[in-house]
């Protein structure tokens, strides 16, 4: 009898021990699953609080030009959506997403390197996101840029700025009246000159100041002087002439070659061609001249360039 009671107590104690171990194991498993769900990199749908969205009012098109790209803002929204992993910022838990339509107007590809978008809100706070991309010739692409911003961020007074390192920035107002484009500026420049041996006549057809030329943005503090020059060969015989050898710009007397031009332009006897080129000049330049004629081979001539804006008709 005593032995039977002892066996019963031993069996009961063993059952209690096994039950306790089972409870502990279940608790640990539950914590492990909970911790695993908490470390899911996909995160929750929103950062905190109930979901919200503040759309950007777009009553009129908002377009800026950069490196001959036409960049149009088509949509904007501030929300408390969960950040992308690379955008995590606990101090700015909301996201401002801006959708862009990018049109390359050129017959050549445009490459953007070391670019930076900056969103300036109405309170003066600035938020940044880097940008690099390639845009093929005559192509249109959609891009989305995102900024981490405070939960109370608003679109009122917001501005968007883009630049590459060392280049002139482009700024676009996202709210209020859209400012008219500053560039290009059509110049009053005109003029003509003729050289001998060979007899060539040079006539300025168009002239403008711009911050973009041939798919590039000009350096800070500089401007592109873009010229279209008609060259007429008055000779009745002889070989074709290689036009780039006959044209240069004088900036305060110092010669400068065009940064971009059609390097294959030629003109032959009794023919005319139009040659497009862009020179980099200081933004505050006041006196420049186009020197024509092959230096060292013939007497050259100069055409003064009027940098004043042309009078609108």
Secondary structure as UniProt FT lines:
FT   HELIX           2..38
FT   TURN            41..42
FT   STRAND          53..55
FT   STRAND          62..66
FT   TURN            67..68
FT   STRAND          69..79
FT   HELIX           85..87
FT   TURN            90..91
FT   STRAND          94..104
FT   STRAND          110..120
FT   TURN            122..123
FT   STRAND          126..135
FT   TURN            137..138
FT   STRAND          140..149
FT   TURN            151..152
FT   TURN            156..157
FT   STRAND          159..164
FT   TURN            165..166
FT   STRAND          170..173
FT   STRAND          185..187
FT   STRAND          192..195
FT   TURN            196..199
FT   STRAND          200..210
FT   STRAND          212..213
FT   TURN            214..215
FT   STRAND          216..217
FT   TURN            220..221
FT   STRAND          222..233
FT   STRAND          241..242
FT   HELIX           243..246
FT   STRAND          247..251
FT   TURN            252..253
FT   STRAND          254..256
FT   STRAND          260..261
FT   TURN            263..264
FT   STRAND          266..267
FT   TURN            269..270
FT   STRAND          272..282
FT   TURN            283..284
FT   STRAND          288..292
FT   TURN            295..297
FT   STRAND          301..305
//
